[in-house]
Amino acid sequence: MRDDDNAQVLARLAALKEMSVRELKADWAKLFGTEAPNNSRPFLEQRLAYRIQELTFGGLSKPARQLLDALADEVEGKKVRKSVISDPRNPVIGTRLVREWNGVEHVITVLRDGFDWQGRRYKTLSAIARKITGTQWNGYRFFGLRPTRGTAA
């Protein structure tokens, strides 16, 4: 990244604030190759600012794109993209987590794309902890995979 690139991008971003909506839409057509989707000045400014930076400095890294795709799949409730969220806090696939709660022992098995508890699949440990306790818990903390506040990591 060069200083002249930085200065050029900053100048272009500052110019967006001075442009009319018509000029913003014309810039959109040049940068995206399509007609602008709407007349919302804030939307056009934000997307154009991102696109200018993306074209100069590069876009999102491959891991970031994969994570966003996986998150979109989770929100949409379907698996359109092939990536799977792999949280580095998760133990190795096949690991059994054991937690006693109110005198009942609960065994969770770590799967490639989630967790198994009582023969049902869950995407998160927090969902299992919520089912067990009836309250909101951080799943990693509930199962002892993350220290509680005030203790050493």
C-alpha positions as CSV (number, residue, x, y, z in Angstrom):
1,M,0.0,0.0,0.0
2,R,1.5,3.3,-1.1
3,D,1.0,6.8,0.4
4,D,-0.2,8.1,-2.9
5,D,-2.8,5.3,-3.0
6,N,-4.0,6.4,0.5
7,A,-4.1,10.1,-0.6
8,Q,-6.0,9.3,-3.8
9,V,-8.6,7.1,-2.0
10,L,-9.1,9.7,0.8
11,A,-9.7,12.4,-1.8
12,R,-12.2,10.2,-3.6
13,L,-14.0,9.3,-0.4
14,A,-14.2,13.0,0.6
15,A,-15.6,13.9,-2.9
16,L,-18.5,11.5,-2.3
17,K,-19.9,13.8,0.3
18,E,-20.0,16.7,-2.2
19,M,-21.6,14.7,-5.0
20,S,-25.3,14.9,-6.0
21,V,-27.3,11.7,-5.9
22,R,-27.3,11.7,-9.7
23,E,-23.4,11.9,-9.7
24,L,-23.3,9.1,-7.1
25,K,-25.5,6.9,-9.3
26,A,-23.2,7.6,-12.3
27,D,-20.2,6.7,-10.2
28,W,-22.0,3.5,-9.2
29,A,-22.5,2.5,-12.8
30,K,-18.8,3.0,-13.5
31,L,-17.6,1.1,-10.4
32,F,-20.2,-1.7,-10.4
33,G,-21.1,-2.0,-14.0
34,T,-24.9,-1.9,-13.1
35,E,-27.5,0.6,-12.4
36,A,-27.7,1.9,-8.8
37,P,-30.3,-0.1,-6.8
38,N,-31.9,2.9,-5.2
39,N,-31.7,6.7,-4.5
40,S,-30.6,6.5,-0.9
41,R,-27.7,8.9,-0.5
42,P,-26.3,7.1,2.7
43,F,-26.5,3.7,1.0
44,L,-24.8,4.9,-2.2
45,E,-22.1,6.8,-0.3
46,Q,-21.3,3.8,1.9
47,R,-21.2,1.2,-0.9
48,L,-19.2,3.4,-3.2
49,A,-16.7,4.2,-0.4
50,Y,-16.3,0.4,0.2
51,R,-16.0,-0.3,-3.5
52,I,-13.3,2.4,-4.0
53,Q,-11.3,1.0,-1.2
54,E,-11.9,-2.6,-2.4
55,L,-10.6,-1.8,-5.9
56,T,-7.5,0.0,-4.6
57,F,-6.5,-2.2,-1.6
58,G,-8.2,-5.5,-2.3
59,G,-11.4,-7.1,-1.0
60,L,-12.0,-9.5,1.9
61,S,-9.7,-12.4,2.5
62,K,-10.8,-15.9,1.5
63,P,-11.3,-17.0,5.1
64,A,-13.4,-13.9,5.8
65,R,-15.6,-14.5,2.7
66,Q,-16.0,-18.2,3.8
67,L,-17.0,-17.2,7.3
68,L,-19.6,-14.7,5.9
69,D,-21.0,-17.4,3.6
70,A,-21.3,-19.8,6.5
71,L,-23.0,-17.2,8.6
72,A,-25.4,-16.4,5.8
73,D,-26.3,-20.1,5.5
74,E,-27.0,-20.2,9.2
75,V,-29.2,-17.1,9.2
76,E,-31.1,-18.4,6.1
77,G,-31.4,-21.8,7.6
78,K,-30.2,-23.6,4.5
79,K,-26.8,-24.9,3.3
80,V,-26.3,-23.2,-0.1
81,R,-22.6,-22.5,0.3
82,K,-20.1,-25.3,1.0
83,S,-18.2,-23.8,3.9
84,V,-18.8,-24.7,7.5
85,I,-18.1,-22.5,10.4
86,S,-15.1,-24.0,12.3
87,D,-14.7,-22.3,15.7
88,P,-11.1,-22.6,16.9
89,R,-12.5,-23.0,20.5
90,N,-14.2,-26.3,19.5
91,P,-12.5,-29.4,20.7
92,V,-11.4,-32.1,18.2
93,I,-14.3,-33.9,16.4
94,G,-15.4,-36.9,18.4
95,T,-14.5,-35.3,21.8
96,R,-17.1,-36.0,24.5
97,L,-17.9,-33.1,26.8
98,V,-19.4,-34.1,30.2
99,R,-21.3,-31.7,32.4
100,E,-23.4,-32.4,35.5
101,W,-26.3,-30.1,36.1
102,N,-28.8,-30.5,39.0
103,G,-27.6,-34.0,39.6
104,V,-28.0,-35.1,35.9
105,E,-24.9,-35.9,33.8
106,H,-25.1,-34.5,30.3
107,V,-22.8,-35.9,27.5
108,I,-22.2,-33.9,24.4
109,T,-20.3,-35.2,21.4
110,V,-18.4,-32.7,19.1
111,L,-19.3,-33.2,15.5
112,R,-17.8,-31.7,12.3
113,D,-20.6,-29.2,12.0
114,G,-22.0,-28.9,15.5
115,F,-22.8,-31.0,18.5
116,D,-24.8,-34.0,19.5
117,W,-26.8,-34.2,22.7
118,Q,-29.4,-36.8,23.5
119,G,-29.4,-37.9,19.8
120,R,-30.2,-34.4,18.5
121,R,-27.9,-32.1,16.6
122,Y,-27.2,-28.6,17.7
123,K,-25.2,-25.9,16.0
124,T,-23.9,-24.3,19.2
125,L,-23.0,-25.3,22.7
126,S,-25.0,-22.3,23.9
127,A,-28.2,-23.9,22.5
128,I,-27.5,-27.1,24.4
129,A,-26.7,-25.1,27.6
130,R,-30.0,-23.2,27.2
131,K,-32.0,-26.5,26.9
132,I,-30.3,-28.0,29.9
133,T,-30.6,-25.0,32.2
134,G,-33.6,-23.1,30.8
135,T,-31.5,-19.9,30.9
136,Q,-29.0,-18.1,28.6
137,W,-25.5,-19.4,29.0
138,N,-22.3,-19.0,27.0
139,G,-21.9,-22.6,25.9
140,Y,-18.1,-22.6,26.1
141,R,-18.2,-21.3,29.6
142,F,-21.0,-23.7,30.7
143,F,-19.0,-26.7,29.4
144,G,-15.7,-25.4,30.9
145,L,-14.0,-24.5,27.6
146,R,-13.6,-20.9,28.5
147,P,-12.6,-19.5,31.9
148,T,-15.0,-17.5,34.0
149,R,-14.4,-13.8,34.6
150,G,-11.6,-13.1,37.1
151,T,-9.7,-16.4,36.5
152,A,-6.6,-16.9,34.5
153,A,-7.0,-18.1,30.9
